[in-house]
Amino acid sequence: MGEDNTVTAASRFSLQQGTRVLVQVPQQAAGRVLMAMLAVEPLGWGDYDQVAFTTCAGVQQFRSRPGGRNAATEVAVEVACVELQVFVAKSGAALQSLITAIYHAHPYEEPVIQLIPAQRSCHVGGMDEDNPNRFWNQKSADWVPAAHR
């Protein structure tokens, strides 16, 4: 493993150590939180950046306890939320600016942020270009962005 946390796993791809960051946020605030994250972290992935995943809306529940900004509740309340998921090739104290940005942009007093040690794979450029399964080697599917057709 080198200083950049990269481990060469095969000639087709490499493995990189880092952190999977998951943030639950009300859907209306998800764009603002993602933009705050991008302001401090490019969210690079190989030849790409701004790589993020947003789930469909689900239901987050919580019960406010005494001592927080919100009034204590007797039972759990529910909020429609999405989850933002990103990978950063950092861990520990190196995540400080990203977490600070999330806290600043998030509407909650106590955002639900999970930091999970993870590995990712990144392709080695110029390899496997003629693979018939690559989208550029077949008729454009509907999911292919117009900029790449």
N, C-alpha and C positions, 0 to 999 in steps of 0.2 A: 504494500500500500504506500503510495506517494504522499507528499505534503498536501496535495489537493484532494485527498481521500478517495482517489480513484484506484480501483483494482481491475487489472486486465483479466477478463474472464474468458474471452474467445476473440478470434480475429474479427468477428462480426459485430461484437458489442463489448462495452466495458461496464463494470458495476461501480457505483459511487455511493458512499455513505452520506447520510444526512438526516433530516427530520421531516416527517409528514406532519403538516400543520392543518388541523381541522377546526373551523370556527363556525359555531351555530349563530345565526343572525336573522332577525326579521327580514323577509324578502325585500321590503322597501329600502332597507339600509345596506343590502349586500353589495350593490355597486359602489357605494361610498367606501365601504370597508375594503373592497378589493382595490380600489384606486389608491387608498392609503397604503396598502401593502406594496403596490407597484411603485409608489413614490420612494420606497426605501430598499426594495428588492426586485430585481428584474424578472424573477421567476423563470430563469433560463432552464432549458432542457435541450441539450445538444445544439442543433442549428436553430432553435426556436426560443422565444421568450414570451412572457406574459401567459405562461401555461398554468391554467387553473381549471378546476372542475366545480360546478355548482349543482347540487342535487335538486330534485323537485321539492316543492314545499312539503314539509311534514309538520308534526306537532311537537313542540318542546313544552315540557311541563316543569313547574317549580313551585315551591311554597316559600314565601318570604318569611324569614324569621326576625325576631326583634333585633334591632341594632343596625339594620341596613337603612338605606335612603327611603325605600318603599315601606309602607305600612305592613306589619305582619299579617299573614293570611292564615285562616284556620285550615283551609284545604288548598291543595295544589291548584294553580291556575294554568291555562294553556295559551300558547302563542304560536301562530303559524310561522315557521322558520325554514330557511334553507341552510345547507351546510356548504361552506367554501372549503375546498381541499387543495392544498398546494404541497410541493416538495421543495425544500431548500437544502443545499449542500453545506449546511451549517448545523451546529448543535451547541448546547450550553449557552454560555454568555454571549456567543456570537449571534444569538437570536434576539438580543435585547432591543435593537432598533425596530425589528419587525413586530415584536409583541407590543412595544410602546405605540407603534402606529395603529395597531388593531385596537388597543384600549382607547386611543384618542378618537377614532372614528366610530367605534361601536356605540350604540345607544344604551347599552346596559351598564349598570354599576359593576356587575360581575359577569363579564362575557364568558361563555363556555368555549374555552380554547383547549384543545388537546394537542400535545406534542409527543409524537411517537417516533422513536428511533427507527429508521428505515433505510433501505437500499433502493436504488433505481438503476435501470439499465439505460445506456445511451448508445446509439448506433455508431459505428465507425463509418464515416463518410466515404462515399464512392464505392461501397461494396453492395453487392446484391441488387444493383440498379436494374438488371434485366429480369428480375423475378416477376413472373406473370401475375402474381397476387398484388403487386403494387398498383395503387390506383392510377398512376400515370401510364401503366402498360395495359389498360383496358378502357372500355367505354366509360365515360364519366358517370358516376353514380350521383344520385340526388344529394347525398350528404357532402360531396366534395364542394368546398367553397368556390364561388364563381371566379375568384382571383387565381385559382389553381387549375382551372379547366383548360 
